[in-house]
Amino acid sequence: MMLKINQLSKTYENGTVALRDVSFSVKKGEFVMILGKSGSGKSTLMRCINRLVEPSSGTIFLDGEEVTGASPKRLRELRKKTGMIFQQYNLIPRCSVQLNALMGRLASTSSITSMMNYFSDEDVAHSHKVLDRLSLSDKYSHRSEELSGGQQQRVGLARALMQEPEMVLADEPVSSLDPASSRQIMELLAEFNAKDGVTILCNLHLPALAQEFGSRILVLSEGQIVYDGVTGNLNEVELNSLYAEE
């Protein structure tokens, strides 16, 4: 298993219980959609997987190695395997598209070069290939804040791909986008999954997109998994019924 989660729970300091004994495994190459409305625990789950949020209890294993409890140095190495795509893009607004993409290489560079935003010729050349692939070849020098929402999310994809990750965690990557841009982002994620073999975990609140693009669907409600199955085993009425239980 590429990812294995055992009895993961998270309670925040204010008493909010975000996750309750969540357990599941993900095989290499899967495209897993995690459905749930706001407050279901989707974002907390994503952030616990790479320890942007510390779980209250439970264990997380990546390629057989425990992420929970890993030292800061080891965690840095483990995070290289996992790219993160955020709902609000998390770009540096005044920096260029290319520099934002190159930020995906920071975990693989020394602290000094990171502070100076210095990247090797190889990294720069690779960023050109990634940005070209995402139809951003004419935007290298543009500031990210000058781009549309769909373009900014493609820069977020570029930053994740610059890590050359084994797995991508996409946290509501289309919730701020129009339908056409949403479909483009989902098609790109599907391409990375199919052609590059990147394992994808994607949070969504749109059952129709989950059914169309995912190979497997998890439904979260009040911090618990209420459904886990292969896409297509549920019809739209059944899926909407599960989704509405939250």
C-alpha positions, 0 to 999 in steps of 0.5 A: 500500500502506498498510503495506510491510515489507521484510526486517525482522529483529530480534535482541535483545542476548541473542542471541535472533533474533525476526524473520528477513527478514520481508517483506509488504505490507498494503492499506488496509482489510485485516483481517490475522490473524498466527498463531503460538505463543509465541516465533514473533515476533508481538509483536516484529513488532507493536512494530517496526511502530510502533518500540516495538522498534527493528528490527535491519535492514530497512525499514517504510513507512506510507502510503509514508513510511519509519517506520524512521529517522524522527526522534522528532518525525516518529515522533510524527506517524506514530504518530497513524495507528496505534492499539495494543491490548495483551494486558494492556490497558496501562491506568492502574488507578487512573484512570477509564475515561474518562481511560484512553480520553482517553489516546488523544488525548495524541499530538494535544495539547501537552506541557503539556496532556498533563502536566496531563491536560487535554482539550478539550470536543470530545475529552471529547464524542468519548470519550462517543461512543466509550465508548457505542459499546463499551457502556461508557456506565455506566462513565465514572467507574469506575476501570479496575481495577474492570472485568472483563477483557473490559471493560478490553480494551474500554477499550483499544479505546476508547483506540485509537479515540480516536486516529482511527487509519488502522490498529490493531495488536492484539497478542494482544487476547483471550489473557487473556479467556474465550471469550464476551469474546474473541468480543465483542472480535473482533466489535468489531474486525471492525466497526471494519474493516467500518464505519470502514475501519480496517486491522487487524493482529491477533496471535492463537494461535487458528486458528479465530478467525483463520479466522472474522474475518480476510480474510487469514492470515499464519503466523509460525514462528521469526521467519519467515513460513511462510504468507501467504494469503486466509482460506478457502484453507486448511482447518482441518487444513492450518492446524493443520499449518502452525501446529504446525510451530513 
